[in-house]
Amino acid sequence: MSGPAFLPGLLPAMLLLSAEEGEHAAEKFLGIPMTAWQLINLVLFIAVLVYFVARPLAQAFRKRQDEIEERRRQAETQRADAQKLAAEIRERTARIEREIEEIRKQGVADGQAARAQLSARAEHEAARAIEEAQEEISRRLEEAKTELRRAAAGLTAERAKEILSREINDDDRRRLIEDGVDRLKQGTR
């Protein structure tokens, strides 16, 4: 509230008050009634109050209002920065979650591929081991058959020798030799 706006409303009220008091007292100072001096004194007091108190108070209030407005703007700026930061954090979090999901999916795919590769390798190794075992079995079976034939041939030869030495006499031997010589002669012709 400033001084000039306050005075016009106050002055008619004081004049009215002084007119009523003028009837009661006729004291005067320098030819001016005392109520007028009181009114002038009151107006000057109010003007001094307005000039020395109201203006600094108004300036202090304006300064405080400006500080509050500046703090409000700073708070809005900080709130906008916080919202921006929160949006960035949400975006980063979402991106990290997507990357984690992609890594997990890639890990699962890699694991399945590795499992399939190991399974295929194991099947190949098992087939090769079975093939090698079958080859080894076949080889050993052939060796066993060959050994068995040799043993059978040896036993047969010994048995034939025993039978021949018991059953063949000197005449049979001579006749066998003659047959063998005849065959040789026929074979050379």
TIVO-27220 format. One line per 10 residues: number of its first residue (from 1); for each residue y, z, x of N, C-alpha, C, O, CB. Coordinates in steps of 0.001 Angstrom, whole numbers. Glycine has a CB too. Example, Ala and Ser with C-alpha at 12.3 -4.5 7.8 and 13.67 -1.06 7.14 Angstrom:
<atoms>
1	-5690/7800/13190/-4500/7800/12300/-3300/7800/13200/-3319/8465/14236/-4473/9046/11308 ~ -2250/7080/12850/-1060/7140/13670/30/7870/12900/1138/8039/13409/-598/5725/14084
</atoms>
This chain:
<atoms>
1	-1160/0/849/0/0/0/1218/0/892/1352/897/1724/0/1205/-964 ~ 2115/-965/759/3276/-1045/1648/4490/-404/999/4506/-161/-207/3581/-2504/2014 ~ 5528/-127/1824/6738/570/1377/7542/-200/348/7872/385/-684/7610/865/2549 ~ 7881/-1458/543/8714/-2167/-413/8063/-2306/-1766/8786/-2322/-2763/9058/-3514/112 ~ 6779/-2406/-1876/6117/-2529/-3177/6083/-1186/-3877/6017/-1137/-5105/4691/-3080/-3017 ~ 6127/-113/-3140/6045/1224/-3693/7398/1699/-4227/7464/2362/-5261/5529/2188/-2642 ~ 8448/1364/-3534/9788/1865/-3880/10298/1394/-5241/10821/2229/-5980/10767/1443/-2823 ~ 10188/132/-5627/10732/-264/-6932/10116/499/-8088/10800/755/-9079/10528/-1736/-7148 ~ 8856/867/-7998/8241/1630/-9080/8672/3074/-9057/8706/3710/-10111/6737/1546/-8997 ~ 9000/3621/-7910/9368/5013/-7759/10837/5256/-8101/11181/6296/-8662/9081/5470/-6349
11	11682/4324/-7772/13129/4497/-7944/13528/4706/-9411/14276/5645/-9682/13862/3286/-7384 ~ 13072/3882/-10383/13483/4148/-11774/12982/5500/-12278/13662/6159/-13063/12969/3042/-12694 ~ 11783/5922/-11825/11285/7213/-12260/12162/8325/-11752/12404/9296/-12468/9864/7419/-11798 ~ 12640/8208/-10547/13503/9244/-9967/14872/9261/-10621/15442/10328/-10849/13654/9031/-8466 ~ 15399/8089/-10922/16705/8028/-11584/16622/8678/-12958/17543/9380/-13376/17193/6564/-11709 ~ 15544/8448/-13640/15349/9062/-14941/15287/10567/-14807/15870/11291/-15613/14083/8535/-15603 ~ 14577/11046/-13784/14457/12460/-13531/15806/13054/-13181/16138/14154/-13623/13457/12719/-12424 ~ 16590/12331/-12384/17901/12846/-11966/18881/12866/-13123/19760/13726/-13173/18468/12006/-10824 ~ 18745/11936/-14051/19650/11924/-15204/19400/13130/-16080/20341/13716/-16615/19484/10634/-16019 ~ 18154/13505/-16231/17829/14668/-17039/18307/15937/-16355/18773/16857/-17026/16325/14737/-17304
21	18204/16003/-15064/18604/17186/-14324/20117/17260/-14223/20680/18342/-14058/17976/17188/-12933 ~ 20779/16109/-14321/22244/16076/-14217/22902/16879/-15312/24009/17384/-15130/22748/14649/-14263 ~ 22284/16998/-16376/22839/17755/-17480/22796/19245/-17184/23665/19992/-17632/22086/17447/-18769 ~ 21806/19678/-16443/21623/21095/-16183/22481/21577/-15022/23058/22662/-15083/20170/21386/-15903 ~ 22566/20793/-13987/23281/21275/-12793/24344/20278/-12400/24126/19068/-12460/22308/21512/-11614 ~ 25437/20758/-12017/26537/19884/-11648/26897/20081/-10207/28038/19824/-9826/27743/20127/-12526 ~ 25967/20531/-9381/26257/20733/-7977/26390/19392/-7299/25669/18444/-7609/25174/21579/-7304 ~ 27318/19327/-6374/27560/18082/-5687/27752/18348/-4220/28213/19414/-3813/28764/17362/-6267 ~ 27375/17320/-3402/27607/17377/-1956/28208/16048/-1578/27597/15001/-1789/26282/17672/-1139 ~ 29394/16083/-1024/30174/14906/-674/30412/14047/-1915/30448/12820/-1818/29462/14090/424
31	30563/14635/-2999/30876/13964/-4245/29669/13338/-4910/29804/12660/-5929/31900/12923/-4006 ~ 28507/13553/-4354/27286/12989/-4913/26472/14156/-5432/26317/15171/-4754/26481/12143/-3852 ~ 25939/14001/-6673/25164/15111/-7212/23948/15415/-6332/23417/14542/-5647/24718/14799/-8642 ~ 23536/16653/-6374/22431/17135/-5547/21113/16452/-5911/20265/16241/-5044/22288/18649/-5690 ~ 20942/16120/-7134/19695/15447/-7510/19609/14077/-6852/18521/13621/-6497/19592/15308/-9042 ~ 20764/13414/-6689/20775/12118/-6013/20411/12306/-4558/19663/11514/-3985/22151/11431/-6141 ~ 20963/13399/-3943/20609/13687/-2544/19103/13992/-2442/18443/13572/-1491/21454/14893/-1994 ~ 18588/14701/-3395/17156/15007/-3379/16327/13720/-3527/15294/13524/-2888/16804/16008/-4512 ~ 16848/12860/-4408/16167/11581/-4599/16218/10742/-3328/15209/10152/-2939/16793/10810/-5764 ~ 17351/10681/-2691/17500/9929/-1436/16585/10545/-374/15915/9832/373/18994/9930/-952
41	16571/11860/-319/15732/12559/644/14255/12229/386/13505/11972/1328/15974/14090/567 ~ 13836/12236/-890/12461/11916/-1228/12127/10478/-855/11058/10215/-304/12212/12147/-2713 ~ 13031/9542/-1149/12811/8132/-818/12699/7959/684/11820/7244/1166/13949/7254/-1373 ~ 13584/8609/1427/13523/8517/2899/12221/9130/3424/11609/8592/4347/14746/9232/3543 ~ 11804/10237/2846/10565/10874/3269/9363/9956/3012/8476/9815/3854/10380/12214/2538 ~ 9362/9338/1829/8282/8415/1500/8319/7205/2426/7267/6736/2861/8378/7969/32 ~ 9528/6681/2741/9659/5532/3650/9150/5895/5032/8440/5112/5663/11127/5058/3733 ~ 9513/7087/5505/9036/7541/6824/7504/7669/6790/6815/7238/7714/9701/8917/7221 ~ 6990/8263/5715/5541/8377/5598/4887/6993/5606/3882/6772/6282/5166/9137/4315 ~ 5471/6072/4850/4900/4720/4792/4969/4078/6168/4002/3463/6619/5646/3843/3748
51	6115/4219/6840/6291/3553/8129/5408/4174/9212/4747/3458/9963/7757/3612/8554 ~ 5398/5491/9291/4696/6145/10393/3247/6525/10072/2453/6707/10995/5446/7373/10797 ~ 2883/6647/8810/1522/7067/8481/742/5932/7809/-378/5607/8204/1553/8303/7567 ~ 1359/5343/6789/623/4336/6019/327/3105/6858/-787/2582/6806/1410/3937/4774 ~ 1302/2625/7636/1055/1441/8474/-47/1696/9494/-973/889/9586/2339/1023/9196 ~ 9/2793/10274/-1085/3031/11220/-2424/3215/10511/-3462/2756/10989/-782/4258/12072 ~ -2384/3904/9346/-3629/4066/8597/-4145/2707/8124/-5338/2416/8214/-3420/5010/7393 ~ -3232/1888/7621/-3638/557/7168/-4183/-254/8342/-5198/-942/8227/-2449/-183/6507 ~ -3477/-154/9486/-3966/-871/10671/-5322/-322/11117/-6208/-1089/11493/-2945/-767/11827 ~ -5487/998/11078/-6756/1609/11459/-7860/1162/10500/-8971/837/10919/-6638/3152/11470
61	-7526/1152/9185/-8515/696/8208/-8837/-780/8412/-9996/-1190/8341/-8008/934/6778 ~ -7774/-1592/8671/-7999/-3016/8923/-8859/-3205/10180/-9778/-4024/10205/-6647/-3761/9076 ~ -8537/-2428/11219/-9317/-2513/12451/-10769/-2101/12183/-11703/-2757/12644/-8693/-1620/13557 ~ -10948/-1010/11435/-12295/-551/11102/-13020/-1603/10262/-14206/-1861/10464/-12241/799/10347 ~ -12289/-2211/9314/-12879/-3268/8488/-13272/-4459/9350/-14333/-5051/9153/-11899/-3709/7385 ~ -12404/-4816/10317/-12729/-5923/11235/-13954/-5581/12077/-14816/-6432/12296/-11527/-6240/12157 ~ -14032/-4325/12553/-15203/-3900/13329/-16470/-3991/12485/-17507/-4476/12936/-15015/-2460/13850 ~ -16358/-3512/11250/-17509/-3558/10350/-17908/-5007/10098/-19094/-5337/10103/-17193/-2841/9013 ~ -16913/-5879/9877/-17195/-7300/9652/-17855/-7914/10889/-18797/-8698/10780/-15895/-8065/9301 ~ -17344/-7544/12065/-17932/-8066/13310/-19365/-7565/13469/-20248/-8326/13868/-17079/-7648/14538
71	-19598/-6302/13162/-20956/-5755/13237/-21867/-6446/12226/-23034/-6716/12511/-20943/-4232/12988 ~ -21317/-6731/11035/-22101/-7437/10018/-22476/-8831/10515/-23614/-9274/10354/-21313/-7535/8688 ~ -21498/-9524/11128/-21801/-10856/11678/-22833/-10753/12790/-23753/-11568/12863/-20519/-11533/12210 ~ -22687/-9754/13658/-23669/-9558/14725/-25043/-9256/14134/-26060/-9767/14603/-23228/-8417/15666 ~ -25056/-8417/13098/-26332/-8084/12452/-26951/-9327/11832/-28162/-9527/11927/-26134/-6993/11377 ~ -26130/-10172/11192/-26651/-11418/10623/-27181/-12336/11713/-28228/-12966/11564/-25565/-12137/9816 ~ -26424/-12400/12833/-26875/-13215/13968/-28195/-12668/14512/-29131/-13421/14782/-25798/-13244/15089 ~ -28251/-11347/14666/-29482/-10737/15163/-30625/-10933/14173/-31762/-11173/14578/-29268/-9243/15432 ~ -30328/-10832/12875/-31358/-11059/11871/-31850/-12493/11932/-33052/-12748/11851/-30830/-10738/10472 ~ -30902/-13450/12078/-31299/-14859/12194/-32133/-15063/13456/-33138/-15775/13438/-30051/-15784/12216
81	-31702/-14425/14563/-32481/-14530/15808/-33865/-13918/15634/-34859/-14463/16113/-31743/-13837/16971 ~ -33919/-12769/14937/-35211/-12109/14712/-36107/-12978/13834/-37308/-13087/14079/-35010/-10720/14060 ~ -35513/-13599/12804/-36307/-14478/11948/-36786/-15695/12730/-37921/-16143/12574/-35492/-14921/10720 ~ -35896/-16225/13579/-36271/-17366/14414/-37397/-16965/15365/-38368/-17702/15541/-35048/-17890/15212 ~ -37254/-15790/15971/-38287/-15298/16887/-39593/-15053/16140/-40670/-15368/16645/-37824/-14005/17586 ~ -39496/-14490/14934/-40699/-14251/14134/-41368/-15581/13783/-42593/-15690/13811/-40352/-13462/12845 ~ -40555/-16595/13450/-41127/-17914/13147/-41803/-18493/14389/-42886/-19073/14296/-40029/-18883/12631 ~ -41163/-18336/15552/-41770/-18820/16799/-43081/-18088/17071/-44071/-18697/17475/-40796/-18635/17988 ~ -43074/-16774/16846/-44286/-15990/17091/-45383/-16430/16132/-46535/-16590/16536/-44006/-14473/16938 ~ -45024/-16630/14835/-46031/-17107/13880/-46559/-18473/14304/-47760/-18733/14221/-45440/-17183/12454
91	-45654/-19351/14761/-46073/-20692/15189/-46986/-20596/16408/-48025/-21254/16471/-44839/-21576/15510 ~ -46589/-19771/17376/-47424/-19604/18575/-48776/-19003/18220/-49814/-19424/18731/-46713/-18717/19609 ~ -48745/-18010/17335/-49997/-17375/16918/-50903/-18392/16226/-52106/-18445/16480/-49715/-16181/15978 ~ -50302/-19199/15346/-51099/-20223/14653/-51651/-21228/15657/-52807/-21640/15557/-50248/-20952/13579 ~ -50821/-21624/16628/-51278/-22584/17639/-52398/-21978/18480/-53385/-22647/18783/-50105/-23022/18548 ~ -52240/-20702/18856/-53274/-20039/19650/-54559/-19922/18837/-55652/-20126/19364/-52799/-18640/20116 ~ -54427/-19594/17548/-55616/-19508/16702/-56300/-20862/16582/-57528/-20947/16595/-55247/-18983/15315 ~ -55488/-21940/16464/-56085/-23285/16414/-56786/-23598/17726/-57891/-24141/17729/-55007/-24357/16117 ~ -56146/-23257/18845/-56765/-23516/20152/-58059/-22713/20301/-59058/-23221/20811/-55784/-23166/21298 ~ -58032/-21454/19850/-59243/-20625/19929/-60345/-21244/19080/-61502/-21295/19497/-58954/-19171/19464
101	-59982/-21715/17882/-60977/-22346/17007/-61535/-23609/17656/-62738/-23862/17601/-60359/-22682/15633 ~ -60638/-24414/18282/-61100/-25629/18968/-62018/-25276/20135/-63045/-25921/20348/-59899/-26457/19470 ~ -61634/-24241/20891/-62459/-23814/22028/-63811/-23321/21526/-64847/-23615/22121/-61745/-22701/22846 ~ -63794/-22562/20418/-65047/-22066/19859/-65923/-23230/19410/-67121/-23258/19692/-64775/-21113/18680 ~ -65314/-24199/18703/-66077/-25361/18250/-66612/-26145/19447/-67761/-26588/19445/-65204/-26270/17358 ~ -65765/-26313/20476/-66201/-27029/21671/-67327/-26264/22350/-68288/-26866/22829/-65024/-27238/22647 ~ -67214/-24928/22395/-68273/-24109/22986/-69582/-24256/22228/-70653/-24362/22824/-67855/-22645/23016 ~ -69477/-24260/20892/-70692/-24432/20077/-71293/-25808/20331/-72505/-25948/20501/-70379/-24250/18563 ~ -70414/-26844/20355/-70912/-28205/20598/-71526/-28308/21991/-72590/-28901/22165/-69771/-29239/20441 ~ -70843/-27720/22994/-71381/-27743/24357/-72706/-26992/24425/-73642/-27431/25094/-70373/-27130/25348
111	-72780/-25849/23724/-74015/-25076/23707/-75156/-25854/23072/-76283/-25839/23567/-73807/-23771/22968 ~ -74850/-26539/21964/-75887/-27330/21301/-76314/-28498/22182/-77498/-28825/22270/-75387/-27845/19940 ~ -75318/-29132/22843/-75655/-30245/23732/-76502/-29749/24904/-77481/-30387/25291/-74371/-30936/24249 ~ -76108/-28591/25468/-76873/-28032/26585/-78281/-27649/26120/-79263/-27879/26827/-76145/-26797/27184 ~ -78366/-27059/24920/-79672/-26689/24375/-80540/-27930/24176/-81723/-27930/24516/-79508/-25931/23042 ~ -79936/-28997/23616/-80692/-30238/23402/-81131/-30831/24738/-82256/-31308/24883/-79843/-31265/22614 ~ -80214/-30791/25716/-80538/-31333/27038/-81655/-30509/27685/-82594/-31068/28252/-79280/-31348/27947 ~ -81550/-29177/27598/-82599/-28330/28166/-83923/-28540/27436/-84987/-28568/28054/-82188/-26851/28102 ~ -83845/-28687/26115/-85061/-28926/25338/-85708/-30247/25743/-86924/-30329/25922/-84748/-28927/23831 ~ -84876/-31280/25883/-85403/-32585/26288/-85993/-32498/27692/-87063/-33045/27960/-84295/-33665/26234
121	-85290/-31808/28581/-85789/-31662/29946/-87094/-30878/29953/-88023/-31214/30688/-84744/-30967/30835 ~ -87161/-29819/29122/-88386/-29019/29051/-89537/-29857/28493/-90660/-29785/28992/-88164/-27761/28177 ~ -89255/-30648/27460/-90301/-31520/26905/-90763/-32534/27949/-91959/-32795/28084/-89787/-32252/25643 ~ -89805/-33103/28685/-90150/-34060/29731/-91000/-33381/30813/-92009/-33930/31256/-88869/-34670/30350 ~ -90578/-32182/31232/-91330/-31444/32253/-92717/-31080/31742/-93697/-31155/32484/-90571/-30173/32674 ~ -92800/-30684/30471/-94098/-30329/29901/-95007/-31560/29845/-96190/-31483/30177/-93924/-29723/28489 ~ -94437/-32701/29419/-95233/-33939/29365/-95693/-34326/30767/-96838/-34734/30966/-94414/-35099/28728 ~ -94788/-34195/31735/-95151/-34532/33104/-96217/-33572/33636/-97148/-33986/34326/-93912/-34505/34006 ~ -96067/-32278/33304/-97061/-31294/33749/-98412/-31595/33109/-99450/-31506/33765/-96606/-29851/33400 ~ -98394/-31953/31816/-99661/-32301/31138/-100271/-33533/31782/-101479/-33585/32012/-99432/-32549/29618
131	-99443/-34523/32072/-99933/-35759/32703/-100513/-35462/34080/-101580/-35959/34439/-98798/-36802/32819 ~ -99784/-34632/34857/-100285/-34274/36189/-101586/-33481/36074/-102511/-33676/36862/-99226/-33457/36968 ~ -101648/-32583/35084/-102877/-31801/34898/-104035/-32710/34508/-105151/-32552/35003/-102673/-30711/33824 ~ -103762/-33667/33615/-104819/-34606/33222/-105260/-35454/34407/-106451/-35715/34575/-104339/-35512/32077 ~ -104303/-35886/35231/-104653/-36661/36429/-105494/-35810/37375/-106478/-36282/37944/-103374/-37167/37152 ~ -105088/-34527/37536/-105831/-33624/38419/-107236/-33393/37857/-108217/-33378/38600/-105080/-32270/38584 ~ -107316/-33217/36556/-108637/-33030/35922/-109489/-34276/36133/-110663/-34178/36489/-108490/-32728/34396 ~ -108891/-35459/35911/-109644/-36711/36095/-110089/-36855/37551/-111229/-37237/37815/-108785/-37936/35675 ~ -109208/-36555/38483/-109549/-36667/39904/-110677/-35703/40261/-111637/-36076/40934/-108311/-36390/40784 ~ -110548/-34471/39804/-111587/-33479/40132/-112906/-33828/39433/-113989/-33614/39978/-111127/-32052/39721
141	-112789/-34370/38215/-113997/-34776/37504/-114701/-35893/38275/-115924/-35885/38417/-113657/-35237/36063 ~ -113908/-36864/38776/-114499/-37952/39571/-115116/-37401/40844/-116202/-37820/41243/-113438/-39021/39915 ~ -114416/-36449/41493/-114960/-35841/42706/-116270/-35109/42379/-117251/-35188/43118/-113928/-34862/43341 ~ -116247/-34392/41241/-117460/-33657/40854/-118598/-34635/40551/-119744/-34390/40926/-117184/-32752/39621 ~ -118279/-35746/39869/-119308/-36737/39567/-119854/-37341/40849/-121063/-37509/41010/-118750/-37839/38656 ~ -118923/-37672/41776/-119361/-38251/43055/-120241/-37254/43800/-121281/-37627/44344/-118139/-38652/43929 ~ -119841/-36021/43827/-120622/-34989/44513/-121975/-34822/43821/-123010/-34660/44467/-119851/-33637/44541 ~ -121934/-34865/42498/-123186/-34743/41745/-124116/-35927/42031/-125324/-35747/42187/-122894/-34651/40234 ~ -123549/-37137/42097/-124367/-38320/42419/-124989/-38185/43809/-126167/-38475/44017/-123510/-39611/42343 ~ -124162/-37736/44750/-124688/-37575/46118/-125833/-36557/46129/-126891/-36760/46725/-123557/-37124/47094
151	-125553/-35442/45429/-126584/-34403/45403/-127839/-34923/44710/-128960/-34678/45157/-126064/-33133/44688 ~ -127627/-35657/43595/-128775/-36212/42869/-129498/-37235/43734/-130728/-37271/43771/-128325/-36859/41539 ~ -128717/-38075/44436/-129332/-39084/45306/-130108/-38404/46431/-131217/-38819/46768/-128254/-40036/45892 ~ -129528/-37372/47001/-130210/-36648/48081/-131491/-36002/47579/-132539/-36081/48221/-129285/-35580/48682 ~ -131388/-35361/46417/-132573/-34733/45840/-133621/-35772/45481/-134815/-35566/45696/-132198/-33919/44605 ~ -133152/-36913/44921/-134090/-37975/44546/-134779/-38520/45798/-135985/-38764/45802/-133357/-39119/43786 ~ -133990/-38704/46856/-134568/-39237/48098/-135583/-38264/48675/-136661/-38668/49113/-133465/-39524/49136 ~ -135242/-36996/48673/-136182/-36004/49198/-137424/-35942/48325/-138546/-35856/48824/-135521/-34616/49286 ~ -137217/-35984/47047/-138360/-35915/46138/-139225/-37174/46290/-140454/-37094/46303/-137881/-35754/44666 ~ -138577/-38317/46403/-139337/-39565/46600/-140085/-39510/47922/-141230/-39953/48014/-138397/-40803/46565
161	-139443/-38971/48936/-140086/-38859/50260/-141307/-37960/50160/-142360/-38258/50724/-139090/-38301/51324 ~ -141156/-36858/49438/-142293/-35947/49273/-143425/-36649/48514/-144599/-36579/48877/-141857/-34657/48523 ~ -142998/-37339/47428/-144027/-38016/46624/-144682/-39117/47462/-145904/-39264/47446/-143411/-38613/45313 ~ -143900/-39865/48168/-144440/-40951/48977/-145325/-40406/50108/-146390/-40952/50392/-143297/-41803/49558 ~ -144884/-39361/50723/-145704/-38848/51813/-147013/-38288/51280/-148002/-38293/52012/-144947/-37773/52596 ~ -147070/-37827/50100/-148306/-37340/49506/-149146/-38484/48963/-150367/-38468/49117/-148004/-36345/48400 ~ -148542/-39452/48346/-149259/-40484/47616/-149563/-41718/48469/-150541/-42411/48192/-148464/-40889/46407 ~ -148807/-42000/49438/-149005/-43240/50192/-149908/-42935/51409/-149726/-41971/52151/-147618/-43852/50650 ~ -150852/-43801/51540/-151753/-43652/52686/-151428/-44742/53702/-150439/-45459/53552/-153257/-43728/52242 ~ -152246/-44865/54719/-151981/-45819/55782/-152119/-47252/55285/-151348/-48108/55717/-152920/-45579/56954
171	-153038/-47546/54419/-153197/-48907/53884/-151958/-49291/53072/-151469/-50416/53172/-154481/-49011/53002 ~ -151461/-48362/52275/-150272/-48649/51459/-149066/-48912/52363/-148213/-49746/52061/-149972/-47470/50486 ~ -149018/-48207/53437/-147896/-48383/54348/-147962/-49757/55002/-146953/-50457/55089/-147884/-47278/55416 ~ -149093/-50124/55440/-149253/-51420/56071/-148916/-52508/55076/-148181/-53431/55426/-150678/-51599/56611 ~ -149411/-52447/53863/-149149/-53445/52849/-147640/-53482/52563/-147099/-54579/52424/-149959/-53145/51557 ~ -146933/-52350/52468/-145494/-52308/52218/-144742/-52984/53355/-143767/-53698/53121/-145011/-50855/52046 ~ -145174/-52771/54536/-144514/-53380/55688/-144708/-54877/55639/-143773/-55627/55921/-145056/-52806/57015 ~ -145860/-55318/55298/-146141/-56749/55233/-145306/-57380/54116/-144767/-58473/54293/-147660/-57005/55002 ~ -145195/-56705/52968/-144369/-57217/51862/-142913/-57307/52309/-142237/-58294/52015/-144496/-56306/50602 ~ -142431/-56304/53006/-141042/-56304/53460/-140787/-57419/54444/-139726/-58043/54405/-140687/-54972/54089
181	-141737/-57689/55332/-141600/-58760/56313/-141616/-60093/55583/-140825/-60976/55913/-142731/-58696/57382 ~ -142485/-60263/54611/-142549/-61512/53848/-141205/-61737/53114/-140690/-62854/53097/-143746/-61475/52825 ~ -140701/-60779/52571/-139420/-60939/51860/-138320/-61314/52825/-137452/-62124/52500/-139041/-59652/51110 ~ -138348/-60745/53982/-137356/-61099/54981/-137517/-62571/55381/-136533/-63286/55572/-137481/-60178/56216 ~ -138706/-62985/55498/-138958/-64376/55883/-138473/-65275/54755/-137844/-66298/55024/-140479/-64623/56187 ~ -138734/-64939/53551/-138324/-65781/52435/-136789/-65747/52307/-136192/-66748/51909/-139005/-65309/51108 ~ -136173/-64669/52620/-134720/-64541/52491/-134000/-65335/53557/-132854/-65725/53333/-134304/-63082/52568 ~ -134609/-65600/54714/-133969/-66348/55775/-134142/-67822/55573/-133397/-68598/56172/-134512/-65944/57111 ~ -135022/-68231/54815/-135259/-69646/54600/-134277/-70226/53720/-134334/-71421/53433/-136578/-69891/54063
</atoms>
